[in-house]
Amino acid sequence: MEEQLKKEGKYKYLEIGEGIPIIILHGLMGGLSNFDGVANYFPEKGYKIVIPELPIYTQNILKTNVKAFAKYVKDFITYKGYDRVILLGNSLGGHIGLYHTKMYPEKMLGLIITGSSGLYESAMGDSYPRRGDYEYIKKKAEDVFYDPAIATKEIIDEVYTMANDRIKLIKTLTIAKSAIRHNMAKDLAKMHVPTCIIWGKNDKVTPPDVAEEFHRLLPNSDLYWIDKCGHAAMMEHPDEFNEIMYAWLKKSNL
């Protein structure tokens, strides 16, 4: 995917297909390739898939927070000239999507969240990567999935490298604190954008009761479960994830 990235001004992004834009927001440690399944499926269904590289580790430390990332997404939407969009976010990306929806509802057609932070912050809070401890990081990476084999050596190595980069580690801690500060519980009842919640039944990072709480608090939401699935449903069960999401888009006339 790296070689297909467009670079324009301060933006780097992947763009595939034509139609209603679905903008994908990746998580803290999630690469763009985590969404390969979505990127391959939806362009054939009449949607434009756009995956911006979020400036999680490149923005000034004062702009390393959920609110600033939500504004970055809004600026990107404006830059691209899109009227209204569908946002899809996993983990921290879901939280950014929720915050963007709160701040800029006029830009939103629909929102899809999976394994999202925003209510329950041990999503990052108890998993600050320990530098130099490869086995600890391997276990943490495997815990993200129901099937630990999905945490390939490549994924583990990437997290390990990040954990041993002092600047990235500081920014990870800054984001984790920001996620706690930007808890969405009081905001959700006022957010009426159609929202699809897709959750792994075996998510250890943001457990199933988090999904139920999102569903209870968001007035215009639908909740779908994927069995034998952890924190990154779109990676672990891409076909089932795509089918649920596509059926929901059709049901919602999006």
Phi and psi restraints in degrees (value plus and minus 20) as a CYANA .aco file:
   2 GLU   PHI     -72.4   -32.4
   2 GLU   PSI     -62.2   -22.2
   3 GLU   PHI     -91.9   -51.9
   3 GLU   PSI     -34.9     5.1
   4 GLN   PHI    -111.3   -71.3
   4 GLN   PSI     -23.3    16.7
   5 LEU   PHI     -84.5   -44.5
   5 LEU   PSI     112.3   152.3
   6 LYS   PHI    -110.0   -70.0
   6 LYS   PSI     120.3   160.3
   7 LYS   PHI    -138.4   -98.4
   7 LYS   PSI      96.7   136.7
   8 GLU   PHI    -158.3  -118.3
   8 GLU   PSI      95.9   135.9
   9 GLY   PHI      37.1    77.1
   9 GLY   PSI    -147.4  -107.4
  10 LYS   PHI    -108.6   -68.6
  10 LYS   PSI     -16.8    23.2
  11 TYR   PHI    -124.2   -84.2
  11 TYR   PSI     120.3   160.3
  12 LYS   PHI    -147.1  -107.1
  12 LYS   PSI     108.3   148.3
  13 TYR   PHI    -177.4  -137.4
  13 TYR   PSI     140.6   180.6
  14 LEU   PHI    -126.3   -86.3
  14 LEU   PSI     119.0   159.0
  15 GLU   PHI    -158.5  -118.5
  15 GLU   PSI     103.6   143.6
  16 ILE   PHI    -155.4  -115.4
  16 ILE   PSI     112.5   152.5
  17 GLY   PHI      66.8   106.8
  17 GLY   PSI    -199.6  -159.6
  18 GLU   PHI    -152.7  -112.7
  18 GLU   PSI     129.8   169.8
  19 GLY   PHI     111.5   151.5
  19 GLY   PSI    -178.1  -138.1
  20 ILE   PHI     -82.2   -42.2
  20 ILE   PSI     109.3   149.3
  21 PRO   PHI     -94.9   -54.9
  21 PRO   PSI     107.6   147.6
  22 ILE   PHI    -127.0   -87.0
  22 ILE   PSI      92.6   132.6
  23 ILE   PHI    -116.9   -76.9
  23 ILE   PSI     105.0   145.0
  24 ILE   PHI    -121.2   -81.2
  24 ILE   PSI     110.0   150.0
  25 LEU   PHI    -132.6   -92.6
  25 LEU   PSI      93.2   133.2
  26 HIS   PHI     -98.8   -58.8
  26 HIS   PSI     147.3   187.3
  27 GLY   PHI    -109.2   -69.2
  27 GLY   PSI    -190.4  -150.4
  28 LEU   PHI     -82.0   -42.0
  28 LEU   PSI     -65.9   -25.9
  29 MET   PHI    -130.7   -90.7
  29 MET   PSI     -11.8    28.2
  30 GLY   PHI    -108.6   -68.6
  30 GLY   PSI     106.5   146.5
  31 GLY   PHI     -99.1   -59.1
  31 GLY   PSI     147.8   187.8
  32 LEU   PHI     -83.2   -43.2
  32 LEU   PSI     -48.6    -8.6
  33 SER   PHI     -88.3   -48.3
  33 SER   PSI     -34.0     6.0
  34 ASN   PHI     -79.3   -39.3
  34 ASN   PSI     -40.0     0.0
  35 PHE   PHI    -127.9   -87.9
  35 PHE   PSI       1.7    41.7
  36 ASP   PHI     -72.8   -32.8
  36 ASP   PSI     -63.3   -23.3
  37 GLY   PHI     -79.9   -39.9
  37 GLY   PSI     -65.3   -25.3
  38 VAL   PHI     -86.3   -46.3
  38 VAL   PSI     -63.5   -23.5
  39 ALA   PHI     -85.9   -45.9
  39 ALA   PSI     -47.6    -7.6
  40 ASN   PHI    -104.7   -64.7
  40 ASN   PSI     -46.1    -6.1
  41 TYR   PHI    -109.9   -69.9
  41 TYR   PSI     -67.4   -27.4
  42 PHE   PHI     -96.9   -56.9
  42 PHE   PSI     -49.8    -9.8
  43 PRO   PHI     -78.1   -38.1
  43 PRO   PSI     -51.3   -11.3
  44 GLU   PHI     -95.8   -55.8
  44 GLU   PSI     -31.9     8.1
  45 LYS   PHI    -120.9   -80.9
  45 LYS   PSI     -10.8    29.2
  46 GLY   PHI      71.6   111.6
  46 GLY   PSI       5.0    45.0
  47 TYR   PHI    -139.6   -99.6
  47 TYR   PSI     131.0   171.0
  48 LYS   PHI    -118.0   -78.0
  48 LYS   PSI     100.6   140.6
  49 ILE   PHI    -114.4   -74.4
  49 ILE   PSI     105.5   145.5
  50 VAL   PHI    -147.6  -107.6
  50 VAL   PSI     102.6   142.6
  51 ILE   PHI    -141.3  -101.3
  51 ILE   PSI      77.3   117.3
  52 PRO   PHI     -97.1   -57.1
  52 PRO   PSI     127.1   167.1
  53 GLU   PHI    -102.4   -62.4
  53 GLU   PSI      92.5   132.5
  54 LEU   PHI     -93.8   -53.8
  54 LEU   PSI     124.0   164.0
  55 PRO   PHI    -102.7   -62.7
  55 PRO   PSI      28.9    68.9
  56 ILE   PHI     -80.3   -40.3
  56 ILE   PSI     -60.6   -20.6
  57 TYR   PHI    -129.1   -89.1
  57 TYR   PSI     -14.4    25.6
  58 THR   PHI    -135.3   -95.3
  58 THR   PSI     -34.0     6.0
  59 GLN   PHI    -100.0   -60.0
  59 GLN   PSI     136.0   176.0
  60 ASN   PHI     -69.3   -29.3
  60 ASN   PSI     122.9   162.9
  61 ILE   PHI     -76.2   -36.2
  61 ILE   PSI     -50.8   -10.8
  62 LEU   PHI     -90.6   -50.6
  62 LEU   PSI     -39.3     0.7
  63 LYS   PHI    -127.1   -87.1
  63 LYS   PSI      -2.3    37.7
  64 THR   PHI    -116.3   -76.3
  64 THR   PSI      54.6    94.6
  65 ASN   PHI    -176.7  -136.7
  65 ASN   PSI     144.7   184.7
  66 VAL   PHI     -77.8   -37.8
  66 VAL   PSI     -64.4   -24.4
  67 LYS   PHI     -83.1   -43.1
  67 LYS   PSI     -64.5   -24.5
  68 ALA   PHI     -85.6   -45.6
  68 ALA   PSI     -56.4   -16.4
  69 PHE   PHI     -87.7   -47.7
  69 PHE   PSI     -57.2   -17.2
  70 ALA   PHI     -83.3   -43.3
  70 ALA   PSI     -59.2   -19.2
  71 LYS   PHI     -87.2   -47.2
  71 LYS   PSI     -56.8   -16.8
  72 TYR   PHI     -80.0   -40.0
  72 TYR   PSI     -62.1   -22.1
  73 VAL   PHI     -83.5   -43.5
  73 VAL   PSI     -64.0   -24.0
  74 LYS   PHI     -82.0   -42.0
  74 LYS   PSI     -63.1   -23.1
  75 ASP   PHI     -83.1   -43.1
  75 ASP   PSI     -57.2   -17.2
  76 PHE   PHI     -85.7   -45.7
  76 PHE   PSI     -63.1   -23.1
  77 ILE   PHI     -80.1   -40.1
  77 ILE   PSI     -63.6   -23.6
  78 THR   PHI     -84.3   -44.3
  78 THR   PSI     -64.8   -24.8
  79 TYR   PHI     -78.3   -38.3
  79 TYR   PSI     -60.5   -20.5
  80 LYS   PHI     -97.8   -57.8
  80 LYS   PSI     -31.4     8.6
  81 GLY   PHI      57.1    97.1
  81 GLY   PSI       0.1    40.1
  82 TYR   PHI     -97.9   -57.9
  82 TYR   PSI     121.7   161.7
  83 ASP   PHI     -96.4   -56.4
  83 ASP   PSI     -87.4   -47.4
  84 ARG   PHI    -154.6  -114.6
  84 ARG   PSI     131.9   171.9
  85 VAL   PHI    -154.4  -114.4
  85 VAL   PSI     146.7   186.7
  86 ILE   PHI    -124.0   -84.0
  86 ILE   PSI     111.4   151.4
  87 LEU   PHI    -127.0   -87.0
  87 LEU   PSI     119.7   159.7
  88 LEU   PHI    -146.9  -106.9
  88 LEU   PSI     102.2   142.2
  89 GLY   PHI    -155.6  -115.6
  89 GLY   PSI     122.3   162.3
  90 ASN   PHI    -133.1   -93.1
  90 ASN   PSI     115.5   155.5
  91 SER   PHI      40.0    80.0
  91 SER   PSI    -143.0  -103.0
  92 LEU   PHI     -78.5   -38.5
  92 LEU   PSI     -54.6   -14.6
  93 GLY   PHI     -80.7   -40.7
  93 GLY   PSI     -55.9   -15.9
  94 GLY   PHI     -85.3   -45.3
  94 GLY   PSI     -61.0   -21.0
  95 HIS   PHI     -83.3   -43.3
  95 HIS   PSI     -64.0   -24.0
  96 ILE   PHI     -82.1   -42.1
  96 ILE   PSI     -61.4   -21.4
  97 GLY   PHI     -81.5   -41.5
  97 GLY   PSI     -62.1   -22.1
  98 LEU   PHI     -84.1   -44.1
  98 LEU   PSI     -63.6   -23.6
  99 TYR   PHI     -88.3   -48.3
  99 TYR   PSI     -57.7   -17.7
 100 HIS   PHI     -81.9   -41.9
 100 HIS   PSI     -61.5   -21.5
 101 THR   PHI     -83.0   -43.0
 101 THR   PSI     -60.0   -20.0
 102 LYS   PHI     -83.6   -43.6
 102 LYS   PSI     -64.4   -24.4
 103 MET   PHI    -101.3   -61.3
 103 MET   PSI     -54.9   -14.9
 104 TYR   PHI    -151.3  -111.3
 104 TYR   PSI      38.4    78.4
 105 PRO   PHI     -79.6   -39.6
 105 PRO   PSI     -46.1    -6.1
 106 GLU   PHI     -87.1   -47.1
 106 GLU   PSI     -35.1     4.9
 107 LYS   PHI    -111.8   -71.8
 107 LYS   PSI     -24.8    15.2
 108 MET   PHI    -126.6   -86.6
 108 MET   PSI     109.5   149.5
 109 LEU   PHI    -112.6   -72.6
 109 LEU   PSI     -62.7   -22.7
 110 GLY   PHI    -184.1  -144.1
 110 GLY   PSI     143.0   183.0
 111 LEU   PHI    -154.1  -114.1
 111 LEU   PSI     115.9   155.9
 112 ILE   PHI    -143.5  -103.5
 112 ILE   PSI     105.0   145.0
 113 ILE   PHI    -142.9  -102.9
 113 ILE   PSI     125.6   165.6
 114 THR   PHI    -163.4  -123.4
 114 THR   PSI     106.3   146.3
 115 GLY   PHI      34.3    74.3
 115 GLY   PSI      20.9    60.9
 116 SER   PHI    -101.9   -61.9
 116 SER   PSI     122.4   162.4
 117 SER   PHI    -103.1   -63.1
 117 SER   PSI     155.4   195.4
 118 GLY   PHI     109.2   149.2
 118 GLY   PSI     -43.5    -3.5
 119 LEU   PHI    -141.9  -101.9
 119 LEU   PSI     -55.8   -15.8
 120 TYR   PHI    -149.8  -109.8
 120 TYR   PSI      84.0   124.0
 121 GLU   PHI    -113.9   -73.9
 121 GLU   PSI      -9.3    30.7
 122 SER   PHI     -93.1   -53.1
 122 SER   PSI     -21.0    19.0
 123 ALA   PHI     -64.6   -24.6
 123 ALA   PSI     -57.9   -17.9
 124 MET   PHI    -143.5  -103.5
 124 MET   PSI     -44.2    -4.2
 125 GLY   PHI     -76.8   -36.8
 125 GLY   PSI     -60.6   -20.6
 126 ASP   PHI    -120.7   -80.7
 126 ASP   PSI      -7.5    32.5
 127 SER   PHI    -144.7  -104.7
 127 SER   PSI      10.7    50.7
 128 TYR   PHI     -77.5   -37.5
 128 TYR   PSI     102.2   142.2
 129 PRO   PHI     -84.0   -44.0
 129 PRO   PSI     113.5   153.5
 130 ARG   PHI    -106.2   -66.2
 130 ARG   PSI     108.0   148.0
 131 ARG   PHI     -86.4   -46.4
 131 ARG   PSI     120.8   160.8
 132 GLY   PHI      58.7    98.7
 132 GLY   PSI     -27.0    13.0
 133 ASP   PHI    -122.7   -82.7
 133 ASP   PSI      69.4   109.4
 134 TYR   PHI     -83.9   -43.9
 134 TYR   PSI     -61.7   -21.7
 135 GLU   PHI     -84.9   -44.9
 135 GLU   PSI     -59.5   -19.5
 136 TYR   PHI     -81.9   -41.9
 136 TYR   PSI     -63.9   -23.9
 137 ILE   PHI     -89.1   -49.1
 137 ILE   PSI     -57.3   -17.3
 138 LYS   PHI     -80.1   -40.1
 138 LYS   PSI     -65.7   -25.7
 139 LYS   PHI     -83.2   -43.2
 139 LYS   PSI     -62.8   -22.8
 140 LYS   PHI     -82.8   -42.8
 140 LYS   PSI     -62.2   -22.2
 141 ALA   PHI     -85.4   -45.4
 141 ALA   PSI     -60.5   -20.5
 142 GLU   PHI     -87.0   -47.0
 142 GLU   PSI     -52.3   -12.3
 143 ASP   PHI     -85.9   -45.9
 143 ASP   PSI     -38.3     1.7
 144 VAL   PHI     -87.0   -47.0
 144 VAL   PSI     -47.4    -7.4
 145 PHE   PHI    -133.0   -93.0
 145 PHE   PSI     132.7   172.7
 146 TYR   PHI     -87.3   -47.3
 146 TYR   PSI     -62.6   -22.6
 147 ASP   PHI    -120.5   -80.5
 147 ASP   PSI      85.3   125.3
 148 PRO   PHI     -80.3   -40.3
 148 PRO   PSI     -39.2     0.8
 149 ALA   PHI     -84.6   -44.6
 149 ALA   PSI     -39.6     0.4
 150 ILE   PHI     -88.7   -48.7
 150 ILE   PSI     -45.5    -5.5
 151 ALA   PHI     -97.1   -57.1
 151 ALA   PSI      62.4   102.4
 152 THR   PHI     -87.4   -47.4
 152 THR   PSI     145.9   185.9
 153 LYS   PHI     -77.9   -37.9
 153 LYS   PSI     -55.9   -15.9
 154 GLU   PHI     -82.1   -42.1
 154 GLU   PSI     -64.0   -24.0
 155 ILE   PHI     -84.9   -44.9
 155 ILE   PSI     -66.1   -26.1
 156 ILE   PHI     -82.6   -42.6
 156 ILE   PSI     -63.4   -23.4
 157 ASP   PHI     -81.3   -41.3
 157 ASP   PSI     -58.0   -18.0
 158 GLU   PHI     -84.8   -44.8
 158 GLU   PSI     -64.0   -24.0
 159 VAL   PHI     -86.1   -46.1
 159 VAL   PSI     -60.6   -20.6
 160 TYR   PHI     -81.7   -41.7
 160 TYR   PSI     -63.3   -23.3
 161 THR   PHI     -81.8   -41.8
 161 THR   PSI     -63.4   -23.4
 162 MET   PHI     -82.4   -42.4
 162 MET   PSI     -62.5   -22.5
 163 ALA   PHI     -85.6   -45.6
 163 ALA   PSI     -42.8    -2.8
 164 ASN   PHI    -119.4   -79.4
 164 ASN   PSI     -12.8    27.2
 165 ASP   PHI    -120.8   -80.8
 165 ASP   PSI      91.0   131.0
 166 ARG   PHI     -76.8   -36.8
 166 ARG   PSI     -64.5   -24.5
 167 ILE   PHI     -84.6   -44.6
 167 ILE   PSI     -65.1   -25.1
 168 LYS   PHI     -84.1   -44.1
 168 LYS   PSI     -57.1   -17.1
 169 LEU   PHI     -85.2   -45.2
 169 LEU   PSI     -63.4   -23.4
 170 ILE   PHI     -80.5   -40.5
 170 ILE   PSI     -62.6   -22.6
 171 LYS   PHI     -88.7   -48.7
 171 LYS   PSI     -55.0   -15.0
 172 THR   PHI     -81.5   -41.5
 172 THR   PSI     -64.4   -24.4
 173 LEU   PHI     -85.5   -45.5
 173 LEU   PSI     -58.9   -18.9
 174 THR   PHI     -81.8   -41.8
 174 THR   PSI     -63.5   -23.5
 175 ILE   PHI     -86.2   -46.2
 175 ILE   PSI     -61.3   -21.3
 176 ALA   PHI     -80.3   -40.3
 176 ALA   PSI     -62.5   -22.5
 177 LYS   PHI     -86.1   -46.1
 177 LYS   PSI     -58.7   -18.7
 178 SER   PHI     -83.9   -43.9
 178 SER   PSI     -58.7   -18.7
 179 ALA   PHI     -82.2   -42.2
 179 ALA   PSI     -58.7   -18.7
 180 ILE   PHI     -88.0   -48.0
 180 ILE   PSI     -62.3   -22.3
 181 ARG   PHI     -84.5   -44.5
 181 ARG   PSI     -55.8   -15.8
 182 HIS   PHI    -118.1   -78.1
 182 HIS   PSI      24.7    64.7
 183 ASN   PHI     -83.1   -43.1
 183 ASN   PSI     117.1   157.1
 184 MET   PHI    -117.0   -77.0
 184 MET   PSI     -20.6    19.4
 185 ALA   PHI     -71.8   -31.8
 185 ALA   PSI     -62.2   -22.2
 186 LYS   PHI     -97.8   -57.8
 186 LYS   PSI     -36.9     3.1
 187 ASP   PHI    -111.7   -71.7
 187 ASP   PSI     -46.5    -6.5
 188 LEU   PHI     -82.3   -42.3
 188 LEU   PSI     -55.7   -15.7
 189 ALA   PHI     -82.5   -42.5
 189 ALA   PSI     -43.6    -3.6
 190 LYS   PHI    -112.1   -72.1
 190 LYS   PSI     -20.3    19.7
 191 MET   PHI    -121.1   -81.1
 191 MET   PSI      90.1   130.1
 192 HIS   PHI    -125.0   -85.0
 192 HIS   PSI     -12.9    27.1
 193 VAL   PHI     -84.8   -44.8
 193 VAL   PSI     115.3   155.3
 194 PRO   PHI     -75.4   -35.4
 194 PRO   PSI     107.3   147.3
 195 THR   PHI    -148.7  -108.7
 195 THR   PSI     110.6   150.6
 196 CYS   PHI    -127.4   -87.4
 196 CYS   PSI     103.8   143.8
 197 ILE   PHI    -129.5   -89.5
 197 ILE   PSI      94.8   134.8
 198 ILE   PHI    -135.2   -95.2
 198 ILE   PSI     102.7   142.7
 199 TRP   PHI    -154.6  -114.6
 199 TRP   PSI     122.3   162.3
 200 GLY   PHI     -95.3   -55.3
 200 GLY   PSI     109.8   149.8
 201 LYS   PHI     -84.8   -44.8
 201 LYS   PSI     -38.6     1.4
 202 ASN   PHI    -135.9   -95.9
 202 ASN   PSI       6.9    46.9
 203 ASP   PHI     -88.0   -48.0
 203 ASP   PSI      97.9   137.9
 204 LYS   PHI    -110.2   -70.2
 204 LYS   PSI     -39.7     0.3
 205 VAL   PHI    -101.9   -61.9
 205 VAL   PSI     -72.1   -32.1
 206 THR   PHI    -141.4  -101.4
 206 THR   PSI      72.4   112.4
 207 PRO   PHI     -80.2   -40.2
 207 PRO   PSI     144.2   184.2
 208 PRO   PHI     -73.0   -33.0
 208 PRO   PSI     -52.4   -12.4
 209 ASP   PHI     -86.9   -46.9
 209 ASP   PSI     -39.9     0.1
 210 VAL   PHI     -86.7   -46.7
 210 VAL   PSI     -63.1   -23.1
 211 ALA   PHI     -81.9   -41.9
 211 ALA   PSI     -61.3   -21.3
 212 GLU   PHI     -84.5   -44.5
 212 GLU   PSI     -56.6   -16.6
 213 GLU   PHI     -88.7   -48.7
 213 GLU   PSI     -62.1   -22.1
 214 PHE   PHI     -77.4   -37.4
 214 PHE   PSI     -66.2   -26.2
 215 HIS   PHI     -83.5   -43.5
 215 HIS   PSI     -60.4   -20.4
 216 ARG   PHI     -86.1   -46.1
 216 ARG   PSI     -59.1   -19.1
 217 LEU   PHI    -106.0   -66.0
 217 LEU   PSI     -49.6    -9.6
 218 LEU   PHI    -105.4   -65.4
 218 LEU   PSI      96.2   136.2
 219 PRO   PHI     -86.5   -46.5
 219 PRO   PSI     -44.4    -4.4
 220 ASN   PHI    -142.0  -102.0
 220 ASN   PSI      35.5    75.5
 221 SER   PHI    -142.2  -102.2
 221 SER   PSI     133.9   173.9
 222 ASP   PHI    -144.8  -104.8
 222 ASP   PSI     118.9   158.9
 223 LEU   PHI    -135.6   -95.6
 223 LEU   PSI     110.3   150.3
 224 TYR   PHI    -148.2  -108.2
 224 TYR   PSI     121.0   161.0
 225 TRP   PHI    -129.2   -89.2
 225 TRP   PSI     125.7   165.7
 226 ILE   PHI    -140.4  -100.4
 226 ILE   PSI     104.8   144.8
 227 ASP   PHI    -100.5   -60.5
 227 ASP   PSI     134.7   174.7
 228 LYS   PHI      32.1    72.1
 228 LYS   PSI      30.8    70.8
 229 CYS   PHI    -165.2  -125.2
 229 CYS   PSI     116.5   156.5
 230 GLY   PHI    -116.1   -76.1
 230 GLY   PSI    -154.7  -114.7
 231 HIS   PHI    -104.6   -64.6
 231 HIS   PSI     -36.7     3.3
 232 ALA   PHI    -144.7  -104.7
 232 ALA   PSI      55.0    95.0
 233 ALA   PHI     -77.6   -37.6
 233 ALA   PSI     -57.0   -17.0
 234 MET   PHI     -89.0   -49.0
 234 MET   PSI     -38.5     1.5
 235 MET   PHI    -111.9   -71.9
 235 MET   PSI     -60.6   -20.6
 236 GLU   PHI     -99.8   -59.8
 236 GLU   PSI     -56.3   -16.3
 237 HIS   PHI    -154.5  -114.5
 237 HIS   PSI      45.3    85.3
 238 PRO   PHI     -79.1   -39.1
 238 PRO   PSI     -59.2   -19.2
 239 ASP   PHI     -86.2   -46.2
 239 ASP   PSI     -66.3   -26.3
 240 GLU   PHI     -85.9   -45.9
 240 GLU   PSI     -60.9   -20.9
 241 PHE   PHI     -78.0   -38.0
 241 PHE   PSI     -68.8   -28.8
 242 ASN   PHI     -82.5   -42.5
 242 ASN   PSI     -60.9   -20.9
 243 GLU   PHI     -83.7   -43.7
 243 GLU   PSI     -63.4   -23.4
 244 ILE   PHI     -82.8   -42.8
 244 ILE   PSI     -67.1   -27.1
 245 MET   PHI     -84.6   -44.6
 245 MET   PSI     -62.9   -22.9
 246 TYR   PHI     -86.0   -46.0
 246 TYR   PSI     -62.0   -22.0
 247 ALA   PHI     -82.7   -42.7
 247 ALA   PSI     -59.6   -19.6
 248 TRP   PHI     -86.7   -46.7
 248 TRP   PSI     -61.9   -21.9
 249 LEU   PHI     -79.6   -39.6
 249 LEU   PSI     -62.4   -22.4
 250 LYS   PHI     -86.7   -46.7
 250 LYS   PSI     -65.8   -25.8
 251 LYS   PHI     -79.2   -39.2
 251 LYS   PSI     -55.5   -15.5
 252 SER   PHI    -110.2   -70.2
 252 SER   PSI     -14.8    25.2
 253 ASN   PHI      35.3    75.3
 253 ASN   PSI      23.2    63.2
